[in-house]
Amino acid sequence: MICLDGGFRGVQSKSLVDLIQLECLSQSSSVLKVTNGAFAGKIWFHNGEVIDAESQDLKGEPAFRKILSWKTGNFEILPADPERPRTIFNSYQGLLLESAQAMDEANTRSADEETEPGGEAPAGRTAGSGSGLAALARFNGVEFVMTIRAHDAQFDSWGAENPEQISQWIRQTMERFRDLGDDLQAGQLNRLEGLGPQCHVALVSKAGNDLCVGFHRSLSQDLVRDTMDKIAAKWAS
């Protein structure tokens, strides 16, 4: 067991989110036990997928979100439990995104209650950055999602370690290929795909707005294309 005072820093200063991503990306089967003072919880993994979670009287996704809300504590990696029934069918990326959004919204409500009489949010304020990407990040194999708005070049992202650099790369790449399409009189560019040693990337464009999705490198080109078709359809709907 690894005991911590100021966070989950037991493995090379990695956070609890990092530990979950590590178990999933390595396709591990294990049980992550987490304690936070008098509270305890477990997260079950099978072949790199989160299949169940439990904390006090909570089970499934509510328990997972509760565990993710803990800032400090202890953790322990236990052997796999192959008999554990599956209750969570969301991808780990979707779970992490929804947990982050729930915490953002809770923080926003707390801040509003401190600054606004009666706890009402100021007009025009939205809760949670990148909240519109939740549905797009639920597909298996998705590592990050980013959208860029055409009219102001602003972006929303989830899961990207360097979102500013990625957004600049997306804008430059799409501009170059659009110019190439014009030069070749090949029509309007609407999709790009790239396979790399670290991750795979797919980009689509609609009405001048761009969507970029990063996929785990283990996905085949056919699977990347098929998954991107589904994500693009949901984005456009």
N, C-alpha and C positions, 0 to 999 in steps of 0.2 A: 504494500500500500504506500502511496505517496501523499504526504501531508503538506498542506499549503496554508499560508497566512493571507496573502494578498491576491489571490487568483489561482487559476489552474495552470501552474507553471512547472509541472513535474517533468515534462519531456521537452528539453531544449526550449523552454519558455513558451511552449505552445498553449493556446487557450483550449477551453472545452470544445469550442467549435472546431478547432484544428484537429483535436483528437478524434472527433466524430468523422471528419472528412478523411483522416488518415485510415481509419478502420474501413470506411466505405471504398476509398480508392484502392486500397490493398486487397479488397474483396475478402475481408476477414469474416470469420464466424466467431463471435465472442459475446461477452456480456460486460458492459461498462457500468460499474457500480460507483455512484457519486453520493457523497454525504456532505451536508451543509449544516453544521451544528447538530441539532436534534433531528433534522430531516434527512431522509435517505431516498434514493431513487436508483432505478436500473434502466438501462437501454440495451435491448437485444439486437444483435447483428447476425445476419445469415448471408453468406456469400456477398458481402459488401452492401447489403441493403438493411435499413432499419425496419425491423418487423414488429417491435412492440416496445412499450415503455411503461413504467409503473412508479408512482410516487405517492405515498400515503393512500388516500382513497381515490386517486386519479389513475386512469389507465389510458393507453394508446396515445394519440396526439396531444390531448390536454396535459398528460403527464410529461411528455417530451418537452412541451413548451415551458412547463413549470421548472423542470431541471435546467433548461437553458437560461432561465432567468436568474439562477444563482451566480453570484459574482466570485465567491470564495468557497473553499472546501477541500475535500480529499477525493481522490478517485483511485479505482483499482480495476484492472482488466482481469476478468474471470474467464474460465473455459466456456466454450460454446454450450448452449442448451438446445440441442436439436429437437427436443420435444415441445418447445415453446410454440404455441399457436400464434399465427400471424394476425394482428389486428390493425397494423399500419400498412397502407398500400401506396401512400404518397412517396415520391422520391426524396432522398435525403436533402437534395438541393431545395426542393419545395418546402420541406419541414424547416430548414434553417431560415429560409426567407420569411416564412410566415411567423416564425418565432421572433425574428428580428423586427418585423412589422408590429407585432403585438407589443413588444417592449417599447418601440418608438411611439406608438399610439398612447401607451400608458404614461410615458414620460411627457408627451405633449399635453395630455389631460392634466397631469400633475402641475405642469408649468402654467397652464391656463387657469387652473384653480387658484394659483398663487397670485396671478396678475389680473384676473378678470373677476369681478364680483359675481357671485352666483355660479361660478364654474363654467360660464359659457365661453366658447372659443371665439376669438375675434373674427370678424367677417373676412373672408378671403383666405384664411389659413387652412392648409391641408395637413393631415397627419401622416407622417411616415414618408421617407424618400424612396422613390422607385416602387410605390405600392402597386402601380399598374402592371408590374412585371411578374406578379405572383403566379398568375395562371401560365405564363410562358416558361417559368422555371420548374414546373412540376414534372417535366418529361425526364425519363431516365437518361443519364449521360450528359446532361447540361451542366456546364461548369460556370458560365457567366452569361448574362444577357444585358444588352445595351440598346437603347433607342436614342436617335438623334433627330431633333426637330429641325426642319428645313428653314423656318422663318427666322430663327434666332441662334441656331447652332448649339442650343442647350441640350443636355443629355440626361437621361436617367439610366442607372445601372444597378445590377446586382451581381455580386460574386467576383467582380473584376478587381484585381489587386492594384492596378494602376489605371483607374478609369479615365483620367485626363489624357494620358498618353494614348490609350486605346481609342478614345473618341477622335483624337487628332489623326491617328492612323486610318480610321474608318473614313473620315471626311476626305483625306488626301487620296486614299485608294479609290473611293467611289468617284471622285472628281476625275482622276486620271483615266479610269475605265470608261467614264461617260464621254470624255474628250476623245478617247480612242474609238469609241462607237460612232461618234460624229464623223471623225476623219474617215472611217471605213464605210460610213453610211450603212451601218449594220442595225440601225434602230436603237430604241431606248434600252439602256441597261437596267435589268431588274433583279439580277441574282448573280452572286459569286460564291464559290466554294474553294476552300484551301485545306489540304491535309498536311500536317506537320508532325515533327517528332515529339513535341510537347503537348499540343492540343490541335484539334481541328476547328475550323472557323467557317461559318456560312453567313452571308449577308444578303438581305433582300431590301428592295426599295419600293415605296408606294407613295405617290403624290409628293415626291421629294423628300419624304422622311425615310430614314434608314434604320434597319433592325440588324443587329449583329449578335450571333449566338456562338459561344465557344463550347465545344464538345470534348469529352474525354478522348484521349488518343486511342483507346481500345476499340472505339466504334469503327465499323467498316464504312466505306464511302456510301454504300447503298443505304445503310442504317442512318447515317448522317443526313442523307438526302431525304429519306422518308420522314424522319423526325422533324426536319426543318420544314417540310411541306405542311405538317400538322401545326407546328408553331406559327408559321407564317399565316395560315388560315385563321388561327385563333387571334393573331395580332390584327388582322385585317377586318375581323368581324366586329 
